[in-house]
Amino acid sequence: MPQITVDYSHPVEDAFDFGGFARELHEAAAEIAAAKPEACKTLFRPTDYCAFGYEDPRAGGHAIVHVTFGLLAGRSDETKERLTQAALELLRKYVEPEDGVVLHASAEVRDLDASYRKYDG
């Protein structure tokens, strides 16, 4: 915990410093949400196809990055807001889309269900 998922569209793949982003995001989660740094896990999931409004998806003028945090329940709304704001600031720092590509970034925190279990082997 936390379980972090970063979904991103293909136009930012070459412009995304995954390692730097994950490292600082884990530090932010430890500081803001009282998470243990060694417990932070981030999964990056690319997609080759995204659509934006009515534009032709093949035009490639838009890129999407969405960060989802899964945390054990009990964090305040303020903590969740601080964590999502930190994620957005880090995206600004670690994603530099090519000229002409508009980056649409978002982040959210979800409480993990009571059924959440993990295994480290």
C-alpha positions, 0 to 999 in steps of 0.5 A: 500500500499504496497501490498506484496505477498510471494510465497513459496514452502512447504520445507521451511514452518517449517524453515520460521519465517513469523512474523519476516520476515514480521515485518522487511520487513514492516520496510524496506518498510517504510524506503526505499519506504516511505510507512506507516508501518500501510499500509503494508500488506503481504500475504504468499501463500504456495504451496505443489508442485514446480519443479526445472530444470529436477529434480524429484519434489518429491525429495524435494532438492529445495525450492522456495521463491518469494517476490512481492511488489505492489507499487503505481507508481512513485518510482525510479528504485534505490528505487525498487532495494534497496527494493528487495535487502532488501527483499533478505537479510531478506530472508537469515535471516528468512528462514533456509531450512533443510540440503540438501535443496537449497533455490532459493529466488527472489524479484521484485517490480511492479507498481500497476495499476492505477485502484488499489483501496482498502477498509479497513472495 
